[in-house]
């Protein structure tokens, strides 16, 4: 039983690697379905704005509240803007935004492509001499790489804005003083760290979602199982890869 699961895991990793390689190669060759790409940018990016705004403000408000009252016991309230802004830009914004997008977009990719697979629409695409990877995977992959970093940046800035509101109302820190501390703390490399993490996480979400959709079987039951698999596995992959990415960025430039 264990050997069978290990074997299945190895096969899955091989299939994911092959899909990633094929998708990357297809991104730089013709034909390119620009209209499908624009549709995915709208679906992945613009339609995810409401949930991004909510999570961004919520992160800033809650983190500032907890940091503020925790540090107030030691007279460290003035350090709250620095802690909140660094935490948001480096870790919290890319992680929470990616996890929410994995639940919304990753499951949607698996459900949509999986439904096409079980109803033999993908076989019809192949019969017409067109690659399903070019038609279905590449637009979603590129749209994810563009949309998720932008959503992450928006969530981070909104989180900092939420932190300013709490600092002004609960801890007596004027907005001008708050922004001065934030600007002094956040460097370009901190901002870039969050964007690069979101870029990597976007690749994970799109590849996992498209892969499971393309391999969906057993009708509607298989579609449901695929959406669950994508949300769980992409979330685990995001959390694990975040640790290693953080180590890499600390070694590269955050220690400097």
ZAVEX-525998 format. One line per 10 residues: their letters; for each residue x, y, z of C-alpha. Coordinates in nm, 4 decimals. Layout:
a	X/Y/Z; ...
//
This chain:
xxxxxxxxxx	0.0000/0.0000/0.0000; 0.2725/0.2466/0.0972; 0.4822/0.1471/-0.2045; 0.1835/0.2092/-0.4317; 0.1326/0.5573/-0.2877; 0.5016/0.6402/-0.3248; 0.4931/0.5197/-0.6829; 0.1834/0.7278/-0.7527; 0.3477/1.0343/-0.5970; 0.6569/0.9924/-0.8166
xxxxxxxxxx	0.4412/0.9589/-1.1274; 0.2443/1.2701/-1.0319; 0.5629/1.4711/-0.9823; 0.6866/1.3542/-1.3209; 0.3599/1.4545/-1.4879; 0.3681/1.7967/-1.3200; 0.7271/1.8521/-1.4330; 0.6404/1.7501/-1.7886; 0.3364/1.9812/-1.7964; 0.5447/2.2692/-1.6615
xxxxxxxxxx	0.8163/2.2160/-1.9232; 0.5652/2.1861/-2.2069; 0.3768/2.4950/-2.0905; 0.6937/2.7054/-2.0670; 0.7983/2.6032/-2.4166; 0.4506/2.6774/-2.5520; 0.4615/3.0277/-2.3997; 0.7403/3.1294/-2.6388; 0.6105/2.9713/-2.9583; 0.3106/3.0272/-3.1826
xxxxxxxxxx	0.0160/3.0143/-3.1984; -0.0785/3.2257/-2.8984; -0.4472/3.2663/-2.8104; -0.4508/3.6281/-2.6977; -0.8280/3.6532/-2.6497; -0.8278/3.3562/-2.4131; -0.5372/3.5145/-2.2252; -0.7303/3.8408/-2.1781; -1.0367/3.6473/-2.0594; -0.8260/3.4712/-1.7961
xxxxxxxxxx	-0.6667/3.7962/-1.6788; -1.0163/3.9337/-1.6216; -1.1329/3.6158/-1.4459; -0.8189/3.5686/-1.2358; -0.7247/3.9291/-1.1714; -1.0145/4.1733/-1.1915; -1.2743/3.9368/-1.0463; -1.0423/3.8613/-0.7534; -1.0177/4.2272/-0.6508; -1.3018/4.2206/-0.3931
xxxxxxxxxx	-1.1585/3.9287/-0.1954; -0.8083/4.0810/-0.2216; -0.9298/4.4118/-0.0809; -1.0993/4.2346/0.2079; -0.8010/4.0162/0.2970; -0.5561/4.3063/0.2634; -0.7439/4.5348/0.5008; -0.8208/4.2495/0.7403; -0.4538/4.1510/0.7640; -0.3444/4.5055/0.8383
xxxxxxxxxx	-0.6152/4.5713/1.0960; -0.5725/4.2432/1.2859; -0.1917/4.2356/1.2796; -0.1609/4.5960/1.3952; -0.4094/4.5392/1.6741; -0.2223/4.2356/1.8053; 0.1283/4.3782/1.7600; 0.0231/4.7078/1.9145; -0.1246/4.5732/2.2360; 0.1529/4.3159/2.2656
xxxxxxxxxx	0.4327/4.5712/2.2294; 0.2536/4.8307/2.4421; 0.3353/4.6196/2.7497; 0.7062/4.6815/2.6816; 0.6809/5.0386/2.5584; 0.7451/4.9379/2.1993; 0.4343/5.0809/2.0301; 0.6467/5.2955/1.7986; 0.7858/4.9782/1.6382; 0.4409/4.8615/1.5244
xxxxxxxxxx	0.4548/5.0325/1.1795; 0.7914/4.8683/1.1073; 0.6812/4.5202/1.2124; 0.3487/4.5347/1.0308; 0.4908/4.6658/0.7039; 0.7796/4.4179/0.6955; 0.5547/4.1235/0.7802; 0.3031/4.2198/0.5140; 0.5431/4.2807/0.2287; 0.7701/3.9831/0.2923
xxxxxxxxxx	0.5345/3.7117/0.4111; 0.1717/3.7747/0.4983; 0.0497/3.9365/0.1761; 0.1953/3.6777/-0.0661; 0.0997/3.3821/0.1543; -0.2602/3.4779/0.2370; -0.3367/3.6136/-0.1084; -0.1984/3.3004/-0.2742; -0.3920/3.0676/-0.0454; -0.7159/3.2514/-0.1180
xxxxxxxxxx	-0.6482/3.2529/-0.4918; -0.5666/2.8814/-0.4752; -0.9095/2.8230/-0.3257; -1.0880/3.0469/-0.5738; -0.8892/3.0125/-0.8963; -0.7102/2.6774/-0.8591; -1.0322/2.4938/-0.7863; -1.2033/2.6823/-1.0687; -0.9360/2.5745/-1.3172; -0.9667/2.2122/-1.2125
xxxxxxxxxx	-1.3469/2.2208/-1.2285; -1.3634/2.3932/-1.5669; -1.0976/2.1880/-1.7426; -1.2074/1.8708/-1.5629; -1.5651/1.9191/-1.6859; -1.4341/1.9652/-2.0390; -1.2298/1.6483/-2.0016; -1.5103/1.4225/-1.8795; -1.7435/1.5547/-2.1513; -1.4760/1.4833/-2.4181
xxxxxxxxxx	-1.4358/1.8480/-2.5196; -1.0595/1.8190/-2.4799; -1.0612/1.5195/-2.7126; -1.2475/1.7377/-2.9617; -0.9744/2.0033/-2.9344; -0.7136/1.7391/-3.0116; -0.9224/1.6094/-3.3034; -0.9164/1.9586/-3.4552; -0.5363/1.9455/-3.4498; -0.4973/2.1966/-3.1659
xxxxxxxxxx	-0.2960/2.1473/-2.8490; -0.5073/2.1622/-2.5302; -0.2024/2.2975/-2.3500; -0.1879/2.6000/-2.5825; -0.5627/2.6603/-2.5670; -0.6327/2.5893/-2.1997; -0.3124/2.5855/-1.9945; -0.0914/2.8621/-2.1383; -0.3508/3.1448/-2.1062; -0.4253/3.0461/-1.7455
xxxxxxxxxx	-0.0569/3.0067/-1.6609; 0.0435/3.3480/-1.7977; -0.2624/3.5203/-1.6515; -0.1761/3.3779/-1.3087; 0.1855/3.4958/-1.3335; 0.0665/3.8484/-1.4088; -0.2381/3.8723/-1.1826; -0.1211/3.7205/-0.8540; 0.1845/3.9477/-0.7987; -0.0328/4.2533/-0.8683
xxxxxxxxxx	-0.3000/4.1298/-0.6280; -0.0297/4.0636/-0.3688; 0.1058/4.4171/-0.4032; -0.2463/4.5560/-0.3612; -0.3074/4.3415/-0.0520; 0.0218/4.4583/0.1028; -0.0525/4.8275/0.0485; -0.4057/4.7897/0.1802; -0.2693/4.6050/0.4823; -0.0334/4.8941/0.5552
xxxxxxxxxx	-0.3276/5.1315/0.5147; -0.5305/4.9260/0.7628; -0.2366/4.9376/1.0015; -0.2336/5.3160/0.9780; -0.6025/5.3317/1.0713; -0.5517/5.1193/1.3848; -0.2343/5.3018/1.4862; -0.4100/5.6384/1.4578; -0.7266/5.5327/1.6397; -0.5913/5.2984/1.9118
xxxxxxxxxx	-0.2257/5.3883/1.9729; -0.2084/5.7612/1.9069; 0.0439/5.7398/1.6208; -0.0288/6.0180/1.3665; -0.0605/5.9050/1.0015; 0.2364/6.1199/0.8974; 0.4612/5.9602/1.1599; 0.3294/5.6157/1.0638; 0.4146/5.6580/0.6949; 0.7596/5.7970/0.7750
xxxxxxxxxx	0.8431/5.4807/0.9715; 0.7016/5.2570/0.6977; 0.9037/5.4311/0.4251; 1.2193/5.4153/0.6380; 1.1687/5.0424/0.6966; 1.0563/4.9035/0.3597; 1.3292/4.8710/0.1003; 1.2836/4.7738/-0.2618; 1.4209/4.4260/-0.1903; 1.1443/4.3700/0.0674
xxxxxxxxxx	0.8804/4.4620/-0.1900; 1.0519/4.2473/-0.4547; 1.0675/3.9498/-0.2176; 0.6891/3.9419/-0.1852; 0.6350/3.9813/-0.5590; 0.8771/3.7019/-0.6487; 0.7123/3.4696/-0.3979; 0.3697/3.5492/-0.5458; 0.5085/3.4886/-0.8958; 0.6317/3.1434/-0.7923
xxxxxxxxxx	0.3086/3.0616/-0.6100; 0.1082/3.1617/-0.9186; 0.2951/2.9004/-1.1200; 0.2164/2.6362/-0.8586; -0.1560/2.7175/-0.8524; -0.2007/2.7267/-1.2296; 0.0025/2.4129/-1.3026; -0.1662/2.2122/-1.0275; -0.5129/2.3279/-1.1331; -0.4617/2.2608/-1.5042
xxxxxxxxxx	-0.2886/1.9270/-1.4436; -0.5685/1.7908/-1.2286; -0.8272/1.9193/-1.4728; -0.6577/1.7454/-1.7660; -0.6381/1.4171/-1.5743; -0.9913/1.4218/-1.4284; -1.1916/1.1010/-1.4695; -1.5146/0.9401/-1.3376; -1.7584/1.2152/-1.4347; -1.8921/1.4712/-1.1889
xxxxxxxxxx	-1.7541/1.2779/-0.8918; -1.4052/1.3062/-1.0404; -1.4505/1.6808/-1.0931; -1.5326/1.7256/-0.7232; -1.2335/1.5190/-0.6174; -1.0062/1.7168/-0.8502; -1.1082/2.0535/-0.7063; -1.0454/1.9281/-0.3516; -0.7050/1.7865/-0.4526; -0.5971/2.1121/-0.6132
xxxxxxxxxx	-0.6872/2.3297/-0.3138; -0.5200/2.0975/-0.0631; -0.2053/2.0160/-0.2607; -0.1428/2.3670/-0.3920; -0.1842/2.5085/-0.0396; 0.0643/2.2567/0.0978; 0.3073/2.3284/-0.1863; 0.2790/2.7044/-0.1249; 0.3494/2.6717/0.2475; 0.6447/2.4363/0.1979
xxxxxxxxxx	0.7993/2.6369/-0.0856; 0.7602/2.9593/0.1141; 1.0070/2.8296/0.3721; 1.2722/2.7531/0.1110; 1.2117/3.0766/-0.0784; 1.2481/3.2712/0.2459; 1.5790/3.0985/0.3127; 1.7016/3.1833/-0.0374; 1.6036/3.5502/-0.0140; 1.7585/3.5862/0.3315
xxxxxx	2.0859/3.4493/0.1982; 2.0721/3.6581/-0.1204; 1.9827/4.0029/0.0050; 1.7805/4.0322/0.3248; 2.0931/3.9935/0.5391; 2.2679/4.2763/0.3559
//
